[in-house]
């Protein structure tokens, strides 16, 4: 978004400055005074005429007009050359010296005549005013600053609806629903805010409808499964009865997992400081009691703020996944910056690279990667990610070399970092 604003502002600044510079150049070209070359010849003719009237410059004819030496002041070589050239073009060539007397706006011309005397007269100064480049630089700087301020303001107003969209996306919650956006500002901003709020309401309704559907399906399955379990008890063939009960147990597990997933997406238990090292040891002891292999590595005392029941369920699902499918789990805890990082490794067959992107999908199973089927509904990782993301964390999974799987769970540490 900032890049778009910068491009729009730069385009407006370039357009304004270009127009002003072109207009200034055109105005100065039209209003420019005549060059000294164009004005010196008329002045030279007047000087020749004056000298002719003075009779070649007799001092008694015009007392004070003729002097034995040229006029003082600061000499101007450029104007002297212009006047000398004009005198040569209009009559007898005469030596001319042009100077600037202190406190005088016009030039003073000194023309040497034949008897060694100098004719002194004033000629107009048509050169640009002093300090003109400084004035021009200040003029252009004011134009650039003014056009930059106007352009940046205009660019922000033009991109405000897009900025609103970007901010709304950044505020999307873990449940995928947008926050309510204030419908204030310009007409375009209000329109965009209303559209986003309608989208947010529709998304929320769709999410709640989906959750209600999954929860209702899970609950409604319980009754027919209970009846089927009772009928299965009356099957006389022990092997057939065991198959029926095993299938019903798996269906019951799927329904229970679906209900738990809905609960995690709909709500979260109250947060409190939790020592991750103690929680991981507790989970390892529970899994040891179920004959699952879990090895604990470094467990520094790190604290996070989370719901204890939900976080325990998420970490248990991750560790149990490694212990069940990878032949054992190795768990280590470390702090990286402001985050607590839990690394869970196993030595199993891993996951085909083309299936890694689907590993968090509900009911997704990687039986072909594990080469055998394991009991479960395929919701453990989906539930774990839902819980961790609700606690502003993230889970990444990748294959290890030469074999095995690495699960990394990152959670923000509590402010104290310890308890």
C-alpha positions in Angstrom: 0.0 0.0 0.0 2.8 2.4 0.9 4.4 1.7 -2.5 1.1 2.6 -4.3 0.8 5.9 -2.3 4.4 6.7 -3.1 3.9 6.2 -6.8 0.7 8.3 -6.9 2.4 11.1 -4.9 5.5 11.0 -7.1 3.3 11.2 -10.2 1.3 14.1 -8.9 4.5 16.0 -7.8 6.1 15.4 -11.2 2.9 16.6 -13.0 2.6 19.8 -10.9 6.3 20.7 -11.0 6.4 20.1 -14.7 3.4 22.3 -15.4 4.7 25.1 -13.2 8.2 24.9 -14.6 6.8 25.0 -18.2 4.5 27.9 -17.3 7.3 29.8 -15.7 9.6 29.3 -18.7 6.9 30.4 -21.1 6.1 33.5 -19.0 9.7 34.5 -18.7 10.3 34.0 -22.4 7.4 36.2 -23.3 8.1 38.9 -20.7 11.9 38.9 -21.0 13.4 42.4 -21.5 15.4 43.1 -24.7 19.0 41.9 -24.6 21.8 44.4 -24.3 22.9 43.7 -27.9 19.5 44.9 -29.0 19.6 48.2 -27.0 23.2 49.2 -27.4 23.0 50.4 -31.1 20.2 53.0 -30.4 22.2 54.2 -27.4 25.3 54.4 -29.6 23.4 56.4 -32.2 22.3 58.8 -29.5 25.9 59.2 -28.3 27.2 59.9 -31.9 24.4 62.5 -32.3 25.3 64.1 -29.0 28.9 64.3 -29.9 28.1 65.8 -33.3 26.0 68.5 -31.6 28.8 69.2 -29.2 31.2 69.9 -32.1 33.3 66.8 -31.4 33.3 67.6 -27.7 34.4 71.2 -27.0 34.3 71.7 -23.2 32.8 75.2 -23.4 29.8 73.9 -25.3 28.7 71.5 -22.5 30.4 72.3 -19.2 30.6 69.2 -17.1 29.8 66.7 -20.0 33.4 66.3 -21.0 36.1 65.2 -18.5 39.8 64.5 -18.8 39.4 61.0 -17.4 36.7 58.3 -17.6 34.1 58.0 -14.9 34.8 56.0 -11.8 32.9 53.1 -10.4 33.1 49.4 -10.9 33.8 48.6 -14.6 31.6 46.2 -16.5 33.6 44.5 -19.2 30.6 42.8 -20.8 28.7 46.1 -21.3 31.8 47.8 -22.4 32.3 45.3 -25.2 28.6 45.7 -26.2 28.8 49.5 -26.4 32.1 49.5 -28.2 30.8 47.1 -30.8 27.6 49.2 -31.3 29.7 52.4 -31.7 31.7 50.7 -34.5 28.5 49.6 -36.3 26.8 53.0 -36.1 29.6 55.4 -36.9 33.2 56.2 -36.0 34.8 53.6 -33.7 35.4 55.0 -30.3 36.8 53.5 -27.1 34.0 53.0 -24.6 34.1 52.1 -20.9 31.0 51.2 -18.9 30.9 51.3 -15.1 28.5 51.2 -12.2 28.7 54.1 -9.7 27.7 53.4 -6.1 24.1 54.0 -5.4 23.2 54.4 -9.1 20.8 52.0 -10.8 21.8 52.9 -14.4 25.2 52.4 -16.0 27.7 55.3 -16.7 29.3 55.3 -20.2 32.7 57.0 -20.8 33.4 57.6 -24.5 36.9 58.8 -25.5 37.0 61.5 -28.2 39.9 62.6 -30.4 41.5 65.2 -28.1 42.0 62.8 -25.2 38.9 63.8 -23.3 36.0 61.6 -22.3 32.3 62.1 -22.9 30.3 61.0 -19.8 26.7 59.9 -20.1 24.2 57.5 -18.5 22.8 54.4 -20.2 20.0 52.2 -19.0 20.7 48.9 -17.1 18.6 46.2 -18.7 20.3 43.2 -17.1 18.3 40.9 -14.8 18.1 41.9 -11.1 20.9 40.7 -8.8 20.3 37.4 -7.0 18.0 36.1 -9.6 19.2 32.5 -9.3 18.6 32.5 -5.6 15.1 33.8 -6.1 14.5 31.1 -8.8 15.8 28.3 -6.5 13.5 29.5 -3.7 10.6 29.7 -6.1 11.1 26.1 -7.3 11.7 24.8 -3.8 8.3 26.4 -2.7 6.6 24.8 -5.7 8.1 21.3 -4.9 7.2 21.5 -1.2 3.7 22.7 -1.8 3.1 20.2 -4.6 4.5 17.4 -2.4 2.2 18.2 0.5 -0.8 18.4 -1.8 0.2 15.2 -3.6 0.8 13.2 -0.5 -2.6 14.3 0.9 -4.3 13.4 -2.3 -2.6 10.0 -2.6 -3.7 9.1 0.9 -7.3 10.1 0.2 -7.2 8.0 -3.0 -5.7 5.0 -1.4 -7.7 5.2 1.8 -10.2 2.5 0.8 -7.4 0.2 -0.2 -5.6 0.9 3.1 -8.9 0.0 4.9 -8.9 -3.3 3.1 -5.3 -4.0 4.1 -5.9 -3.1 7.8 -9.1 -5.3 7.8 -7.1 -8.3 6.5 -4.5 -7.7 9.2 -7.2 -7.8 11.9 -8.7 -11.1 10.8 -9.0 -13.3 13.9 -8.0 -16.9 14.2 -11.6 -17.9 13.4 -11.4 -16.2 10.0 -13.9 -13.4 10.9 -13.2 -9.7 10.4 -13.6 -7.2 13.2 -16.3 -4.5 13.0 -14.9 -1.5 11.1 -16.2 2.0 12.0 -18.2 3.5 9.1 -16.8 7.0 9.2 -14.7 9.2 6.9 -15.2 10.1 3.3 -17.9 8.6 1.1 -15.6 6.1 -0.5 -14.2 5.0 2.9 -17.7 4.6 4.4 -18.8 2.5 1.4 -15.8 0.2 1.7 -16.3 -0.1 5.5 -20.0 -1.1 5.0 -19.0 -3.7 2.4 -16.4 -5.2 4.7 -18.8 -5.2 7.6 -21.4 -7.1 5.5 -18.7 -9.5 4.4 -17.7 -10.0 8.0 -21.3 -10.7 9.1 -21.8 -13.2 6.3 -18.6 -15.0 7.1 -19.5 -15.2 10.8 -22.9 -16.6 9.9 -21.3 -19.2 7.6 -18.8 -20.2 10.2 -21.4 -20.5 12.9 -23.7 -22.5 10.6 -20.9 -24.9 9.7 -20.0 -25.3 13.4 -23.6 -26.0 14.3 -23.9 -28.5 11.5 -20.8 -30.4 12.6 -21.8 -30.3 16.2 -25.3 -31.5 15.4 -24.0 -34.3 13.3 -21.7 -35.4 16.0 -24.4 -35.4 18.7 -27.0 -37.0 16.4 -24.6 -39.9 15.6 -24.4 -40.8 19.3 -28.0 -42.2 19.5 -27.9 -44.5 16.5 -24.4 -45.7 17.5 -25.6 -46.5 21.0 -28.4 -48.6 19.5 -26.0 -50.3 17.1 -23.7 -51.1 20.0 -26.5 -52.7 22.0 -27.5 -54.8 19.0 -23.9 -55.8 18.4 -23.8 -57.2 21.9 -26.3 -59.9 20.8 -24.2 -61.1 17.9 -23.3 -64.7 18.7 -20.1 -64.9 16.6 -17.4 -63.4 18.8 -15.2 -62.4 15.8 -18.0 -60.7 14.0 -19.1 -59.0 17.3 -15.6 -57.7 17.8 -15.5 -56.2 14.3 -18.8 -54.4 14.9 -17.7 -53.0 18.2 -14.3 -51.9 16.8 -16.1 -50.0 13.9 -18.5 -48.4 16.4 -15.7 -47.3 18.6 -14.0 -45.6 15.7 -17.2 -43.9 14.7 -17.6 -42.7 18.3 -14.1 -41.4 18.3 -14.7 -39.4 15.1 -17.9 -37.9 16.5 -16.2 -37.0 19.7 -13.2 -35.4 17.9 -15.6 -33.4 15.7 -17.4 -32.0 18.7 -14.1 -31.1 20.4 -13.0 -29.3 17.2 -16.2 -27.3 17.2 -15.7 -26.3 20.8 -12.2 -25.1 20.1 -13.3 -23.0 17.2 -16.3 -21.5 19.0 -14.7 -20.7 22.3 -11.5 -20.8 24.4 -11.0 -21.4 28.1 -9.7 -18.5 30.2 -6.0 -17.7 29.8 -3.5 -17.9 32.7 0.3 -18.2 33.1 1.4 -21.7 32.3 4.9 -23.1 32.8 5.6 -25.0 29.5 8.4 -27.1 31.0 6.0 -28.5 33.7 3.2 -29.0 31.2 5.5 -31.0 28.8 6.7 -33.2 31.7 3.1 -33.9 32.7 2.2 -34.8 29.2 5.2 -37.1 28.9 4.3 -38.9 32.1 0.7 -39.5 30.9 1.9 -40.9 27.5 4.5 -43.1 29.3 1.6 -44.6 31.2 0.0 -45.5 27.9 3.2 -47.2 26.8 4.2 -44.5 24.3 7.8 -43.5 24.0 8.6 -39.9 24.8 12.1 -38.5 25.5 12.5 -35.1 27.0 15.4 -32.8 26.1 16.3 -29.4 27.5 13.3 -27.8 29.2 14.1 -24.3 30.5 11.5 -22.7 32.7 9.4 -20.7 30.2 5.9 -19.2 30.8 3.1 -18.5 28.3 -0.3 -17.1 28.8 -2.9 -19.5 27.5 -5.9 -21.7 28.4 -4.5 -24.7 30.3 -6.9 -27.3 29.1 -6.8 -26.2 25.5 -3.0 -25.9 25.4 -2.5 -29.2 27.0 -4.8 -30.8 24.4 -2.9 -29.2 21.6 0.6 -30.2 22.8 -0.6 -33.7 23.7 -1.9 -34.2 20.2 1.4 -33.1 18.7 3.5 -35.3 20.9 1.1 -38.3 20.6 1.2 -37.9 16.8 5.0 -38.3 16.9 5.0 -41.1 19.4 2.3 -43.1 17.6 3.4 -42.6 14.0 7.1 -42.0 14.4 8.1 -44.8 16.8 8.7 -42.3 19.6 8.9 -38.6 20.3 11.8 -36.4 21.3 10.7 -33.1 22.9 12.8 -30.0 23.6 12.0 -26.5 24.7 13.9 -23.3 24.0 13.5 -19.5 23.9 14.0 -17.6 20.7 13.6 -13.8 21.2 10.2 -13.3 22.7 8.9 -16.7 21.7 8.9 -20.2 23.3 9.7 -22.8 20.7 8.8 -26.5 21.3 10.5 -28.9 18.9 9.0 -32.4 18.6 11.0 -34.9 16.5 10.5 -38.5 15.5 12.2 -41.1 13.4 9.2 -42.3 11.4 8.8 -42.5 7.6 7.8 -38.8 7.5 5.2 -37.3 5.1 5.3 -37.2 1.3 6.3 -33.6 0.4 3.2 -33.2 -1.8 1.0 -34.0 1.2 2.6 -31.6 3.7 0.3 -28.8 2.8 -2.8 -30.9 3.6 -1.6 -32.3 6.9 -3.7 -29.8 9.0 -6.9 -30.5 7.1 -9.6 -32.1 9.3 -10.0 -35.9 8.8 -6.8 -36.0 6.7 -4.8 -39.2 7.1 -1.4 -40.2 5.8 -1.8 -43.9 6.0 0.2 -44.5 2.8 3.1 -42.6 4.3 3.0 -44.5 7.5 2.5 -47.8 5.6 -0.2 -48.9 8.1 -3.4 -47.6 9.7 -3.7 -46.3 13.2 -6.8 -45.6 15.2 -7.9 -42.0 15.3 -10.2 -39.6 13.6 -7.5 -37.6 11.8 -8.4 -34.4 13.7 -5.5 -34.2 16.2 -3.3 -31.8 14.2 -6.3 -29.7 13.1 -7.4 -29.2 16.7 -3.8 -28.5 17.8 -3.4 -25.8 15.1 -6.7 -24.3 16.0 -5.7 -24.0 19.6 -2.2 -22.7 19.0 -3.3 -20.1 16.5 -5.9 -18.8 19.0 -3.1 -18.2 21.4 -1.2 -16.2 18.7 1.2 -19.0 18.0 2.0 -21.1 15.0 2.8 -24.7 14.1 5.1 -25.8 11.3 5.8 -29.3 10.2 8.6 -30.5 7.9 10.4 -33.7 7.1 13.8 -34.5 8.7 16.8 -35.9 6.9 17.4 -38.7 6.3 14.0 -39.7 7.8 11.5 -38.6 10.4 9.3 -35.6 11.0 9.9 -32.3 12.9 7.0 -30.4 14.5 7.7 -26.9 15.7 5.2 -25.1 18.0 5.9 -21.4 18.6 4.1 -19.5 21.3 4.7 -15.9 22.6 6.2 -15.9 26.1 4.5 -14.1 28.9 5.9 -10.7 29.9 7.8 -12.1 32.9 9.1 -15.1 30.9 9.2 -17.0 34.2 7.0 -18.0 37.0 
